[in-house]
Amino acid sequence: MDVAPLVRLAPQFAAGFTAGYFSSSAITTRFSLPQDSVALATRMGFPTPASVLDEGTGQRWLRLGFAVTYHTPGVEGGFSIEQTVSGAGLVPGATVYRLVLRATRKLF
């Protein structure tokens, strides 16, 4: 879920903050065929359950940032920066930059 409430500072310009939240539960992994378990145990040298892959598949993150937009009848642009402030699972602390440019032209 992403939200970005903006305040119009001029007829063509707006600014505000952004917030994004994502959550995904852990995935349960199992072998499709019993032979897969035997093949993996043979390669590894010891029995390995498929559930070892379940660790780290669940994710949750919260990102906060700010955004600005510019809009005229033929051109629209936006820029936002978001920083991961909390996360669980294999979630890197990342900064996300978004740049959007749109131009509208009549063909006929």
C-alpha positions as CSV (number, residue, x, y, z in Angstrom):
1,M,0.0,0.0,0.0
2,D,1.3,3.4,-1.0
3,V,-0.1,6.8,0.0
4,A,1.1,10.3,-1.1
5,P,-1.1,13.1,0.1
6,L,0.0,16.3,-1.5
7,V,-0.6,20.0,-0.7
8,R,-1.2,22.3,-3.7
9,L,1.3,25.2,-3.3
10,A,0.5,26.8,-6.7
11,P,-1.9,25.9,-9.5
12,Q,0.8,23.7,-11.2
13,F,2.9,22.6,-8.2
14,A,2.3,20.4,-5.2
15,A,4.4,18.8,-2.5
16,G,3.9,16.3,0.3
17,F,5.0,13.2,2.1
18,T,4.9,9.5,1.0
19,A,4.4,6.3,3.0
20,G,4.6,2.8,1.7
21,Y,4.0,-0.5,3.5
22,F,4.4,-4.1,2.2
23,S,3.9,-7.4,3.9
24,S,4.2,-11.0,2.7
25,S,4.0,-14.1,4.8
26,A,6.6,-16.9,4.7
27,I,6.3,-19.4,1.9
28,T,6.1,-23.1,2.8
29,T,8.4,-25.2,0.6
30,R,8.3,-28.9,0.0
31,F,9.7,-31.4,-2.5
32,S,7.5,-32.2,-5.5
33,L,8.8,-35.8,-5.7
34,P,10.3,-38.0,-3.1
35,Q,13.3,-38.6,-5.4
36,D,14.1,-34.8,-5.1
37,S,14.8,-35.3,-1.4
38,V,17.1,-38.3,-2.1
39,A,18.9,-36.4,-4.8
40,L,19.5,-33.4,-2.6
41,A,20.7,-35.6,0.3
42,T,23.1,-37.3,-2.1
43,R,24.6,-34.0,-3.3
44,M,24.8,-32.4,0.2
45,G,26.0,-35.5,2.0
46,F,23.3,-35.3,4.7
47,P,19.5,-35.2,4.7
48,T,18.2,-31.7,4.1
49,P,14.5,-30.9,4.5
50,A,12.8,-28.6,2.0
51,S,11.6,-26.4,4.8
52,V,15.2,-25.0,5.1
53,L,14.1,-22.7,2.2
54,D,11.2,-21.3,4.2
55,E,13.5,-19.1,6.3
56,G,13.7,-15.5,5.1
57,T,10.9,-15.7,2.6
58,G,8.5,-13.6,4.7
59,Q,9.0,-9.9,4.2
60,R,7.7,-6.6,5.7
61,W,8.9,-3.1,5.1
62,L,7.9,0.5,5.8
63,R,9.1,3.4,3.7
64,L,8.7,7.1,4.3
65,G,9.7,10.0,2.1
66,F,8.5,13.1,0.2
67,A,7.2,13.9,-3.3
68,V,6.8,16.9,-5.5
69,T,4.7,17.2,-8.7
70,Y,4.3,19.7,-11.5
71,H,1.3,19.7,-13.8
72,T,0.3,21.7,-16.9
73,P,-2.3,20.8,-19.6
74,G,0.4,19.1,-21.8
75,V,3.1,18.1,-19.3
76,E,3.1,16.3,-16.0
77,G,6.1,15.5,-13.9
78,G,6.8,14.1,-10.4
79,F,9.8,13.2,-8.2
80,S,9.9,11.3,-4.9
81,I,12.4,9.9,-2.5
82,E,11.6,7.1,-0.1
83,Q,13.8,5.6,2.6
84,T,13.2,2.2,4.2
85,V,12.7,2.9,8.0
86,S,11.9,-0.6,9.2
87,G,11.9,-4.1,7.7
88,A,11.8,-7.8,8.5
89,G,13.1,-10.7,6.4
90,L,15.5,-10.2,3.6
91,V,14.7,-6.5,3.3
92,P,17.6,-4.2,2.5
93,G,17.6,-0.7,4.0
94,A,17.2,1.0,0.6
95,T,16.5,4.5,-0.7
96,V,14.0,4.5,-3.7
97,Y,14.0,7.4,-6.2
98,R,11.1,7.8,-8.6
99,L,11.0,10.2,-11.5
100,V,7.9,10.5,-13.7
101,L,7.6,12.6,-16.9
102,R,4.5,12.5,-19.1
103,A,3.7,14.6,-22.2
104,T,0.3,14.6,-23.9
105,R,0.0,15.4,-27.6
106,K,-3.0,15.1,-29.9
107,L,-2.3,12.9,-32.9
108,F,-5.1,14.3,-35.1
